[in-house]
Amino acid sequence: MATPLEFNIDVALYGLLVLGLFGFLWLYYDRRDRAFYDTERRKITFHCIRCDHLYTEKVGTEIAPCPKCAHPNTRLKF
Ligand SMILES: [Zn+2]
């Protein structure tokens, strides 16, 4: 049988472990989300004037063909 002291240490260690795990997961997803939004921000939106399709290309692309109908579109100006 565990004495109350050992029980408390076990609970404290378990709590720290869970906290550490959540902290790690939070950091991991936070960094992953930031990387995801960074790549999203580096993309620009194109709108196909022929078939009304919206698509994105990486920044620096001035003319991109539509993935649906291959019509070359110039970038949207905001
Ligand atoms: Zn199109």
PDB file of the backbone (N, CA, C, O) and the ligand in Angstrom, with CONECT records:
HET     ZN  A 101       1
ATOM      1  N   MET A   1       0.843  -1.214   0.000  1.00  0.00           N
ATOM      2  CA  MET A   1       0.000   0.000   0.000  1.00  0.00           C
ATOM      3  C   MET A   1       0.873   1.256   0.000  1.00  0.00           C
ATOM      4  O   MET A   1       1.879   1.306   0.707  1.00  0.00           O
ATOM      5  N   ALA A   2       0.515   2.225  -0.750  1.00  0.00           N
ATOM      6  CA  ALA A   2       1.272   3.474  -0.820  1.00  0.00           C
ATOM      7  C   ALA A   2       0.921   4.374   0.347  1.00  0.00           C
ATOM      8  O   ALA A   2      -0.244   4.501   0.723  1.00  0.00           O
ATOM      9  N   THR A   3       1.923   4.984   0.905  1.00  0.00           N
ATOM     10  CA  THR A   3       1.664   5.963   1.958  1.00  0.00           C
ATOM     11  C   THR A   3       1.146   7.253   1.321  1.00  0.00           C
ATOM     12  O   THR A   3       1.354   7.471   0.127  1.00  0.00           O
ATOM     13  N   PRO A   4       0.483   8.103   2.086  1.00  0.00           N
ATOM     14  CA  PRO A   4      -0.052   9.358   1.521  1.00  0.00           C
ATOM     15  C   PRO A   4       1.013  10.199   0.836  1.00  0.00           C
ATOM     16  O   PRO A   4       0.733  10.859  -0.165  1.00  0.00           O
ATOM     17  N   LEU A   5       2.254  10.183   1.375  1.00  0.00           N
ATOM     18  CA  LEU A   5       3.322  10.985   0.780  1.00  0.00           C
ATOM     19  C   LEU A   5       3.651  10.490  -0.631  1.00  0.00           C
ATOM     20  O   LEU A   5       3.754  11.283  -1.566  1.00  0.00           O
ATOM     21  N   GLU A   6       3.816   9.171  -0.773  1.00  0.00           N
ATOM     22  CA  GLU A   6       4.126   8.604  -2.084  1.00  0.00           C
ATOM     23  C   GLU A   6       2.992   8.876  -3.076  1.00  0.00           C
ATOM     24  O   GLU A   6       3.219   9.153  -4.254  1.00  0.00           O
ATOM     25  N   PHE A   7       1.758   8.787  -2.553  1.00  0.00           N
ATOM     26  CA  PHE A   7       0.601   9.064  -3.405  1.00  0.00           C
ATOM     27  C   PHE A   7       0.662  10.495  -3.939  1.00  0.00           C
ATOM     28  O   PHE A   7       0.411  10.745  -5.118  1.00  0.00           O
ATOM     29  N   ASN A   8       0.998  11.419  -3.057  1.00  0.00           N
ATOM     30  CA  ASN A   8       1.062  12.822  -3.479  1.00  0.00           C
ATOM     31  C   ASN A   8       2.152  13.051  -4.526  1.00  0.00           C
ATOM     32  O   ASN A   8       1.963  13.801  -5.483  1.00  0.00           O
ATOM     33  N   ILE A   9       3.291  12.392  -4.326  1.00  0.00           N
ATOM     34  CA  ILE A   9       4.384  12.546  -5.293  1.00  0.00           C
ATOM     35  C   ILE A   9       3.975  11.956  -6.642  1.00  0.00           C
ATOM     36  O   ILE A   9       4.259  12.526  -7.696  1.00  0.00           O
ATOM     37  N   ASP A  10       3.300  10.802  -6.591  1.00  0.00           N
ATOM     38  CA  ASP A  10       2.838  10.192  -7.839  1.00  0.00           C
ATOM     39  C   ASP A  10       1.880  11.125  -8.570  1.00  0.00           C
ATOM     40  O   ASP A  10       1.997  11.329  -9.778  1.00  0.00           O
ATOM     41  N   VAL A  11       0.936  11.687  -7.829  1.00  0.00           N
ATOM     42  CA  VAL A  11      -0.038  12.598  -8.452  1.00  0.00           C
ATOM     43  C   VAL A  11       0.661  13.819  -9.018  1.00  0.00           C
ATOM     44  O   VAL A  11       0.347  14.275 -10.117  1.00  0.00           O
ATOM     45  N   ALA A  12       1.623  14.353  -8.250  1.00  0.00           N
ATOM     46  CA  ALA A  12       2.349  15.544  -8.705  1.00  0.00           C
ATOM     47  C   ALA A  12       3.146  15.226  -9.971  1.00  0.00           C
ATOM     48  O   ALA A  12       3.159  16.017 -10.915  1.00  0.00           O
ATOM     49  N   LEU A  13       3.808  14.070  -9.989  1.00  0.00           N
ATOM     50  CA  LEU A  13       4.589  13.685 -11.169  1.00  0.00           C
ATOM     51  C   LEU A  13       3.676  13.470 -12.373  1.00  0.00           C
ATOM     52  O   LEU A  13       3.995  13.870 -13.492  1.00  0.00           O
ATOM     53  N   TYR A  14       2.543  12.834 -12.121  1.00  0.00           N
ATOM     54  CA  TYR A  14       1.590  12.586 -13.212  1.00  0.00           C
ATOM     55  C   TYR A  14       1.054  13.914 -13.754  1.00  0.00           C
ATOM     56  O   TYR A  14       0.934  14.117 -14.962  1.00  0.00           O
ATOM     57  N   GLY A  15       0.737  14.812 -12.811  1.00  0.00           N
ATOM     58  CA  GLY A  15       0.247  16.126 -13.220  1.00  0.00           C
ATOM     59  C   GLY A  15       1.280  16.875 -14.044  1.00  0.00           C
ATOM     60  O   GLY A  15       0.944  17.485 -15.059  1.00  0.00           O
ATOM     61  N   LEU A  16       2.531  16.830 -13.614  1.00  0.00           N
ATOM     62  CA  LEU A  16       3.607  17.496 -14.356  1.00  0.00           C
ATOM     63  C   LEU A  16       3.762  16.876 -15.740  1.00  0.00           C
ATOM     64  O   LEU A  16       3.975  17.572 -16.733  1.00  0.00           O
ATOM     65  N   LEU A  17       3.648  15.552 -15.781  1.00  0.00           N
ATOM     66  CA  LEU A  17       3.784  14.845 -17.056  1.00  0.00           C
ATOM     67  C   LEU A  17       2.687  15.278 -18.028  1.00  0.00           C
ATOM     68  O   LEU A  17       2.950  15.562 -19.197  1.00  0.00           O
ATOM     69  N   VAL A  18       1.449  15.322 -17.519  1.00  0.00           N
ATOM     70  CA  VAL A  18       0.323  15.734 -18.366  1.00  0.00           C
ATOM     71  C   VAL A  18       0.489  17.177 -18.812  1.00  0.00           C
ATOM     72  O   VAL A  18       0.273  17.508 -19.978  1.00  0.00           O
ATOM     73  N   LEU A  19       0.880  18.043 -17.860  1.00  0.00           N
ATOM     74  CA  LEU A  19       1.098  19.457 -18.197  1.00  0.00           C
ATOM     75  C   LEU A  19       2.189  19.601 -19.254  1.00  0.00           C
ATOM     76  O   LEU A  19       2.058  20.372 -20.204  1.00  0.00           O
ATOM     77  N   GLY A  20       3.278  18.836 -19.066  1.00  0.00           N
ATOM     78  CA  GLY A  20       4.374  18.886 -20.016  1.00  0.00           C
ATOM     79  C   GLY A  20       3.939  18.422 -21.394  1.00  0.00           C
ATOM     80  O   GLY A  20       4.333  18.989 -22.414  1.00  0.00           O
ATOM     81  N   LEU A  21       3.121  17.383 -21.403  1.00  0.00           N
ATOM     82  CA  LEU A  21       2.630  16.847 -22.675  1.00  0.00           C
ATOM     83  C   LEU A  21       1.753  17.869 -23.385  1.00  0.00           C
ATOM     84  O   LEU A  21       1.896  18.100 -24.586  1.00  0.00           O
ATOM     85  N   PHE A  22       0.829  18.486 -22.616  1.00  0.00           N
ATOM     86  CA  PHE A  22      -0.042  19.489 -23.215  1.00  0.00           C
ATOM     87  C   PHE A  22       0.764  20.700 -23.681  1.00  0.00           C
ATOM     88  O   PHE A  22       0.504  21.254 -24.749  1.00  0.00           O
ATOM     89  N   GLY A  23       1.737  21.101 -22.879  1.00  0.00           N
ATOM     90  CA  GLY A  23       2.578  22.230 -23.259  1.00  0.00           C
ATOM     91  C   GLY A  23       3.335  21.940 -24.542  1.00  0.00           C
ATOM     92  O   GLY A  23       3.463  22.797 -25.416  1.00  0.00           O
ATOM     93  N   PHE A  24       3.834  20.719 -24.639  1.00  0.00           N
ATOM     94  CA  PHE A  24       4.573  20.316 -25.835  1.00  0.00           C
ATOM     95  C   PHE A  24       3.663  20.313 -27.062  1.00  0.00           C
ATOM     96  O   PHE A  24       4.022  20.822 -28.124  1.00  0.00           O
ATOM     97  N   LEU A  25       2.468  19.720 -26.889  1.00  0.00           N
ATOM     98  CA  LEU A  25       1.515  19.663 -28.000  1.00  0.00           C
ATOM     99  C   LEU A  25       1.102  21.067 -28.422  1.00  0.00           C
ATOM    100  O   LEU A  25       0.988  21.361 -29.612  1.00  0.00           O
ATOM    101  N   TRP A  26       0.877  21.942 -27.423  1.00  0.00           N
ATOM    102  CA  TRP A  26       0.466  23.313 -27.722  1.00  0.00           C
ATOM    103  C   TRP A  26       1.541  24.020 -28.538  1.00  0.00           C
ATOM    104  O   TRP A  26       1.248  24.679 -29.535  1.00  0.00           O
ATOM    105  N   LEU A  27       2.807  23.872 -28.093  1.00  0.00           N
ATOM    106  CA  LEU A  27       3.917  24.491 -28.816  1.00  0.00           C
ATOM    107  C   LEU A  27       4.011  23.929 -30.233  1.00  0.00           C
ATOM    108  O   LEU A  27       4.223  24.661 -31.199  1.00  0.00           O
ATOM    109  N   TYR A  28       3.844  22.594 -30.328  1.00  0.00           N
ATOM    110  CA  TYR A  28       3.975  21.933 -31.622  1.00  0.00           C
ATOM    111  C   TYR A  28       2.926  22.444 -32.609  1.00  0.00           C
ATOM    112  O   TYR A  28       3.247  22.807 -33.741  1.00  0.00           O
ATOM    113  N   TYR A  29       1.654  22.467 -32.161  1.00  0.00           N
ATOM    114  CA  TYR A  29       0.586  22.892 -33.061  1.00  0.00           C
ATOM    115  C   TYR A  29       0.666  24.386 -33.344  1.00  0.00           C
ATOM    116  O   TYR A  29       0.344  24.832 -34.445  1.00  0.00           O
ATOM    117  N   ASP A  30       1.099  25.165 -32.336  1.00  0.00           N
ATOM    118  CA  ASP A  30       1.235  26.601 -32.530  1.00  0.00           C
ATOM    119  C   ASP A  30       2.261  26.893 -33.617  1.00  0.00           C
ATOM    120  O   ASP A  30       2.022  27.708 -34.508  1.00  0.00           O
ATOM    121  N   ARG A  31       3.414  26.212 -33.532  1.00  0.00           N
ATOM    122  CA  ARG A  31       4.451  26.408 -34.545  1.00  0.00           C
ATOM    123  C   ARG A  31       3.986  25.927 -35.908  1.00  0.00           C
ATOM    124  O   ARG A  31       4.245  26.575 -36.923  1.00  0.00           O
ATOM    125  N   ARG A  32       3.291  24.778 -35.933  1.00  0.00           N
ATOM    126  CA  ARG A  32       2.823  24.219 -37.193  1.00  0.00           C
ATOM    127  C   ARG A  32       1.811  25.157 -37.847  1.00  0.00           C
ATOM    128  O   ARG A  32       1.868  25.403 -39.052  1.00  0.00           O
ATOM    129  N   ASP A  33       0.872  25.683 -37.031  1.00  0.00           N
ATOM    130  CA  ASP A  33      -0.130  26.595 -37.570  1.00  0.00           C
ATOM    131  C   ASP A  33       0.524  27.850 -38.125  1.00  0.00           C
ATOM    132  O   ASP A  33       0.142  28.347 -39.184  1.00  0.00           O
ATOM    133  N   ARG A  34       1.524  28.363 -37.392  1.00  0.00           N
ATOM    134  CA  ARG A  34       2.185  29.576 -37.846  1.00  0.00           C
ATOM    135  C   ARG A  34       2.883  29.339 -39.179  1.00  0.00           C
ATOM    136  O   ARG A  34       2.824  30.185 -40.071  1.00  0.00           O
ATOM    137  N   ALA A  35       3.541  28.196 -39.317  1.00  0.00           N
ATOM    138  CA  ALA A  35       4.206  27.864 -40.572  1.00  0.00           C
ATOM    139  C   ALA A  35       3.179  27.751 -41.688  1.00  0.00           C
ATOM    140  O   ALA A  35       3.419  28.179 -42.817  1.00  0.00           O
ATOM    141  N   PHE A  36       2.016  27.162 -41.351  1.00  0.00           N
ATOM    142  CA  PHE A  36       0.954  26.995 -42.341  1.00  0.00           C
ATOM    143  C   PHE A  36       0.453  28.354 -42.814  1.00  0.00           C
ATOM    144  O   PHE A  36       0.308  28.588 -44.014  1.00  0.00           O
ATOM    145  N   TYR A  37       0.187  29.260 -41.852  1.00  0.00           N
ATOM    146  CA  TYR A  37      -0.340  30.568 -42.239  1.00  0.00           C
ATOM    147  C   TYR A  37       0.715  31.382 -42.967  1.00  0.00           C
ATOM    148  O   TYR A  37       0.375  32.200 -43.821  1.00  0.00           O
ATOM    149  N   ASP A  38       1.987  31.176 -42.648  1.00  0.00           N
ATOM    150  CA  ASP A  38       3.047  31.882 -43.355  1.00  0.00           C
ATOM    151  C   ASP A  38       3.057  31.500 -44.824  1.00  0.00           C
ATOM    152  O   ASP A  38       3.181  32.370 -45.686  1.00  0.00           O
ATOM    153  N   THR A  39       2.929  30.221 -45.124  1.00  0.00           N
ATOM    154  CA  THR A  39       2.924  29.804 -46.519  1.00  0.00           C
ATOM    155  C   THR A  39       1.652  30.297 -47.204  1.00  0.00           C
ATOM    156  O   THR A  39       1.679  30.658 -48.381  1.00  0.00           O
ATOM    157  N   GLU A  40       0.525  30.313 -46.462  1.00  0.00           N
ATOM    158  CA  GLU A  40      -0.718  30.825 -47.030  1.00  0.00           C
ATOM    159  C   GLU A  40      -0.577  32.301 -47.379  1.00  0.00           C
ATOM    160  O   GLU A  40      -1.060  32.750 -48.418  1.00  0.00           O
ATOM    161  N   ARG A  41       0.094  33.058 -46.496  1.00  0.00           N
ATOM    162  CA  ARG A  41       0.243  34.488 -46.726  1.00  0.00           C
ATOM    163  C   ARG A  41       1.141  34.759 -47.920  1.00  0.00           C
ATOM    164  O   ARG A  41       1.022  35.800 -48.567  1.00  0.00           O
ATOM    165  N   ARG A  42       2.054  33.813 -48.221  1.00  0.00           N
ATOM    166  CA  ARG A  42       2.954  34.020 -49.344  1.00  0.00           C
ATOM    167  C   ARG A  42       2.318  33.632 -50.670  1.00  0.00           C
ATOM    168  O   ARG A  42       2.984  33.654 -51.706  1.00  0.00           O
ATOM    169  N   LYS A  43       1.035  33.276 -50.650  1.00  0.00           N
ATOM    170  CA  LYS A  43       0.348  32.922 -51.881  1.00  0.00           C
ATOM    171  C   LYS A  43      -0.547  34.073 -52.325  1.00  0.00           C
ATOM    172  O   LYS A  43      -1.022  34.861 -51.507  1.00  0.00           O
ATOM    173  N   ILE A  44      -0.762  34.154 -53.610  1.00  0.00           N
ATOM    174  CA  ILE A  44      -1.679  35.165 -54.120  1.00  0.00           C
ATOM    175  C   ILE A  44      -2.823  34.479 -54.843  1.00  0.00           C
ATOM    176  O   ILE A  44      -2.680  33.378 -55.374  1.00  0.00           O
ATOM    177  N   THR A  45      -3.958  35.155 -54.849  1.00  0.00           N
ATOM    178  CA  THR A  45      -5.181  34.573 -55.393  1.00  0.00           C
ATOM    179  C   THR A  45      -5.368  34.986 -56.850  1.00  0.00           C
ATOM    180  O   THR A  45      -5.169  36.142 -57.224  1.00  0.00           O
ATOM    181  N   PHE A  46      -5.750  34.025 -57.641  1.00  0.00           N
ATOM    182  CA  PHE A  46      -6.120  34.284 -59.024  1.00  0.00           C
ATOM    183  C   PHE A  46      -7.597  33.973 -59.209  1.00  0.00           C
ATOM    184  O   PHE A  46      -8.135  33.070 -58.568  1.00  0.00           O
ATOM    185  N   HIS A  47      -8.244  34.722 -60.083  1.00  0.00           N
ATOM    186  CA  HIS A  47      -9.642  34.473 -60.397  1.00  0.00           C
ATOM    187  C   HIS A  47      -9.753  34.272 -61.893  1.00  0.00           C
ATOM    188  O   HIS A  47      -9.368  35.139 -62.677  1.00  0.00           O
ATOM    189  N   CYS A  48     -10.283  33.119 -62.285  1.00  0.00           N
ATOM    190  CA  CYS A  48     -10.411  32.809 -63.706  1.00  0.00           C
ATOM    191  C   CYS A  48     -11.574  33.586 -64.293  1.00  0.00           C
ATOM    192  O   CYS A  48     -12.707  33.467 -63.829  1.00  0.00           O
ATOM    193  N   ILE A  49     -11.287  34.392 -65.331  1.00  0.00           N
ATOM    194  CA  ILE A  49     -12.352  35.187 -65.943  1.00  0.00           C
ATOM    195  C   ILE A  49     -13.198  34.338 -66.887  1.00  0.00           C
ATOM    196  O   ILE A  49     -14.260  34.778 -67.329  1.00  0.00           O
ATOM    197  N   ARG A  50     -12.743  33.136 -67.198  1.00  0.00           N
ATOM    198  CA  ARG A  50     -13.523  32.304 -68.110  1.00  0.00           C
ATOM    199  C   ARG A  50     -14.504  31.409 -67.351  1.00  0.00           C
ATOM    200  O   ARG A  50     -15.684  31.349 -67.697  1.00  0.00           O
ATOM    201  N   CYS A  51     -14.008  30.698 -66.292  1.00  0.00           N
ATOM    202  CA  CYS A  51     -14.890  29.741 -65.608  1.00  0.00           C
ATOM    203  C   CYS A  51     -15.172  30.128 -64.157  1.00  0.00           C
ATOM    204  O   CYS A  51     -15.791  29.355 -63.426  1.00  0.00           O
ATOM    205  N   ASP A  52     -14.724  31.319 -63.727  1.00  0.00           N
ATOM    206  CA  ASP A  52     -15.043  31.838 -62.396  1.00  0.00           C
ATOM    207  C   ASP A  52     -14.394  31.030 -61.270  1.00  0.00           C
ATOM    208  O   ASP A  52     -14.882  31.056 -60.140  1.00  0.00           O
ATOM    209  N   HIS A  53     -13.306  30.316 -61.558  1.00  0.00           N
ATOM    210  CA  HIS A  53     -12.636  29.491 -60.554  1.00  0.00           C
ATOM    211  C   HIS A  53     -11.599  30.326 -59.803  1.00  0.00           C
ATOM    212  O   HIS A  53     -10.863  31.113 -60.399  1.00  0.00           O
ATOM    213  N   LEU A  54     -11.558  30.137 -58.485  1.00  0.00           N
ATOM    214  CA  LEU A  54     -10.563  30.828 -57.656  1.00  0.00           C
ATOM    215  C   LEU A  54      -9.445  29.858 -57.296  1.00  0.00           C
ATOM    216  O   LEU A  54      -9.711  28.729 -56.883  1.00  0.00           O
ATOM    217  N   TYR A  55      -8.197  30.290 -57.450  1.00  0.00           N
ATOM    218  CA  TYR A  55      -7.072  29.430 -57.102  1.00  0.00           C
ATOM    219  C   TYR A  55      -5.904  30.294 -56.673  1.00  0.00           C
ATOM    220  O   TYR A  55      -5.901  31.503 -56.909  1.00  0.00           O
ATOM    221  N   THR A  56      -4.906  29.679 -56.038  1.00  0.00           N
ATOM    222  CA  THR A  56      -3.763  30.431 -55.528  1.00  0.00           C
ATOM    223  C   THR A  56      -2.474  29.935 -56.167  1.00  0.00           C
ATOM    224  O   THR A  56      -2.333  28.769 -56.535  1.00  0.00           O
ATOM    225  N   GLU A  57      -1.544  30.870 -56.280  1.00  0.00           N
ATOM    226  CA  GLU A  57      -0.195  30.549 -56.745  1.00  0.00           C
ATOM    227  C   GLU A  57       0.781  31.255 -55.830  1.00  0.00           C
ATOM    228  O   GLU A  57       0.406  32.179 -55.108  1.00  0.00           O
ATOM    229  N   LYS A  58       2.039  30.823 -55.857  1.00  0.00           N
ATOM    230  CA  LYS A  58       2.999  31.460 -54.963  1.00  0.00           C
ATOM    231  C   LYS A  58       3.288  32.893 -55.408  1.00  0.00           C
ATOM    232  O   LYS A  58       3.161  33.243 -56.581  1.00  0.00           O
ATOM    233  N   VAL A  59       3.684  33.709 -54.424  1.00  0.00           N
ATOM    234  CA  VAL A  59       3.921  35.128 -54.660  1.00  0.00           C
ATOM    235  C   VAL A  59       5.012  35.298 -55.711  1.00  0.00           C
ATOM    236  O   VAL A  59       6.017  34.587 -55.701  1.00  0.00           O
ATOM    237  N   GLY A  60       4.802  36.245 -56.613  1.00  0.00           N
ATOM    238  CA  GLY A  60       5.763  36.490 -57.672  1.00  0.00           C
ATOM    239  C   GLY A  60       5.221  36.065 -59.018  1.00  0.00           C
ATOM    240  O   GLY A  60       5.737  36.471 -60.059  1.00  0.00           O
ATOM    241  N   THR A  61       4.167  35.235 -58.998  1.00  0.00           N
ATOM    242  CA  THR A  61       3.543  34.793 -60.235  1.00  0.00           C
ATOM    243  C   THR A  61       2.623  35.893 -60.742  1.00  0.00           C
ATOM    244  O   THR A  61       1.736  36.348 -60.019  1.00  0.00           O
ATOM    245  N   GLU A  62       2.830  36.316 -61.974  1.00  0.00           N
ATOM    246  CA  GLU A  62       1.982  37.381 -62.524  1.00  0.00           C
ATOM    247  C   GLU A  62       0.862  36.799 -63.370  1.00  0.00           C
ATOM    248  O   GLU A  62      -0.259  37.308 -63.360  1.00  0.00           O
ATOM    249  N   ILE A  63       1.164  35.741 -64.097  1.00  0.00           N
ATOM    250  CA  ILE A  63       0.146  35.095 -64.924  1.00  0.00           C
ATOM    251  C   ILE A  63       0.167  33.596 -64.619  1.00  0.00           C
ATOM    252  O   ILE A  63       1.217  32.957 -64.694  1.00  0.00           O
ATOM    253  N   ALA A  64      -1.001  33.038 -64.273  1.00  0.00           N
ATOM    254  CA  ALA A  64      -1.076  31.613 -63.956  1.00  0.00           C
ATOM    255  C   ALA A  64      -2.261  30.993 -64.692  1.00  0.00           C
ATOM    256  O   ALA A  64      -3.357  31.554 -64.688  1.00  0.00           O
ATOM    257  N   PRO A  65      -2.048  29.849 -65.318  1.00  0.00           N
ATOM    258  CA  PRO A  65      -3.159  29.203 -66.008  1.00  0.00           C
ATOM    259  C   PRO A  65      -4.146  28.593 -65.019  1.00  0.00           C
ATOM    260  O   PRO A  65      -3.751  28.063 -63.980  1.00  0.00           O
ATOM    261  N   CYS A  66      -5.415  28.674 -65.348  1.00  0.00           N
ATOM    262  CA  CYS A  66      -6.469  28.116 -64.503  1.00  0.00           C
ATOM    263  C   CYS A  66      -6.344  26.593 -64.463  1.00  0.00           C
ATOM    264  O   CYS A  66      -6.205  25.968 -65.515  1.00  0.00           O
ATOM    265  N   PRO A  67      -6.391  25.973 -63.264  1.00  0.00           N
ATOM    266  CA  PRO A  67      -6.288  24.510 -63.185  1.00  0.00           C
ATOM    267  C   PRO A  67      -7.509  23.789 -63.751  1.00  0.00           C
ATOM    268  O   PRO A  67      -7.460  22.584 -63.999  1.00  0.00           O
ATOM    269  N   LYS A  68      -8.596  24.517 -63.953  1.00  0.00           N
ATOM    270  CA  LYS A  68      -9.819  23.889 -64.477  1.00  0.00           C
ATOM    271  C   LYS A  68      -9.889  23.963 -65.998  1.00  0.00           C
ATOM    272  O   LYS A  68     -10.140  22.963 -66.670  1.00  0.00           O
ATOM    273  N   CYS A  69      -9.661  25.180 -66.538  1.00  0.00           N
ATOM    274  CA  CYS A  69      -9.861  25.347 -67.985  1.00  0.00           C
ATOM    275  C   CYS A  69      -8.598  25.817 -68.691  1.00  0.00           C
ATOM    276  O   CYS A  69      -8.617  26.008 -69.907  1.00  0.00           O
ATOM    277  N   ALA A  70      -7.490  26.010 -67.956  1.00  0.00           N
ATOM    278  CA  ALA A  70      -6.193  26.369 -68.523  1.00  0.00           C
ATOM    279  C   ALA A  70      -6.161  27.760 -69.125  1.00  0.00           C
ATOM    280  O   ALA A  70      -5.232  28.095 -69.861  1.00  0.00           O
ATOM    281  N   HIS A  71      -7.158  28.572 -68.823  1.00  0.00           N
ATOM    282  CA  HIS A  71      -7.153  29.949 -69.307  1.00  0.00           C
ATOM    283  C   HIS A  71      -6.137  30.751 -68.504  1.00  0.00           C
ATOM    284  O   HIS A  71      -6.203  30.758 -67.274  1.00  0.00           O
ATOM    285  N   PRO A  72      -5.187  31.435 -69.170  1.00  0.00           N
ATOM    286  CA  PRO A  72      -4.196  32.208 -68.414  1.00  0.00           C
ATOM    287  C   PRO A  72      -4.808  33.464 -67.814  1.00  0.00           C
ATOM    288  O   PRO A  72      -5.399  34.274 -68.529  1.00  0.00           O
ATOM    289  N   ASN A  73      -4.668  33.627 -66.509  1.00  0.00           N
ATOM    290  CA  ASN A  73      -5.228  34.783 -65.813  1.00  0.00           C
ATOM    291  C   ASN A  73      -4.122  35.608 -65.174  1.00  0.00           C
ATOM    292  O   ASN A  73      -3.122  35.062 -64.708  1.00  0.00           O
ATOM    293  N   THR A  74      -4.301  36.905 -65.154  1.00  0.00           N
ATOM    294  CA  THR A  74      -3.363  37.769 -64.437  1.00  0.00           C
ATOM    295  C   THR A  74      -3.821  37.888 -62.987  1.00  0.00           C
ATOM    296  O   THR A  74      -4.993  37.683 -62.671  1.00  0.00           O
ATOM    297  N   ARG A  75      -2.878  38.222 -62.118  1.00  0.00           N
ATOM    298  CA  ARG A  75      -3.167  38.226 -60.670  1.00  0.00           C
ATOM    299  C   ARG A  75      -4.206  39.291 -60.313  1.00  0.00           C
ATOM    300  O   ARG A  75      -4.337  40.322 -60.974  1.00  0.00           O
ATOM    301  N   LEU A  76      -4.938  38.990 -59.231  1.00  0.00           N
ATOM    302  CA  LEU A  76      -5.934  39.938 -58.731  1.00  0.00           C
ATOM    303  C   LEU A  76      -5.236  41.095 -58.048  1.00  0.00           C
ATOM    304  O   LEU A  76      -4.256  40.894 -57.332  1.00  0.00           O
ATOM    305  N   LYS A  77      -5.726  42.297 -58.261  1.00  0.00           N
ATOM    306  CA  LYS A  77      -5.202  43.466 -57.572  1.00  0.00           C
ATOM    307  C   LYS A  77      -6.174  43.847 -56.442  1.00  0.00           C
ATOM    308  O   LYS A  77      -7.369  44.037 -56.669  1.00  0.00           O
ATOM    309  N   PHE A  78      -5.632  43.953 -55.227  1.00  0.00           N
ATOM    310  CA  PHE A  78      -6.515  44.297 -54.100  1.00  0.00           C
ATOM    311  C   PHE A  78      -6.405  45.778 -53.769  1.00  0.00           C
ATOM    312  O   PHE A  78      -7.070  46.256 -52.850  1.00  0.00           O
TER     313      PHE A  78
HETATM  314 ZN    ZN A 101     -10.893  28.621 -65.571  1.00  0.00          ZN2+
END
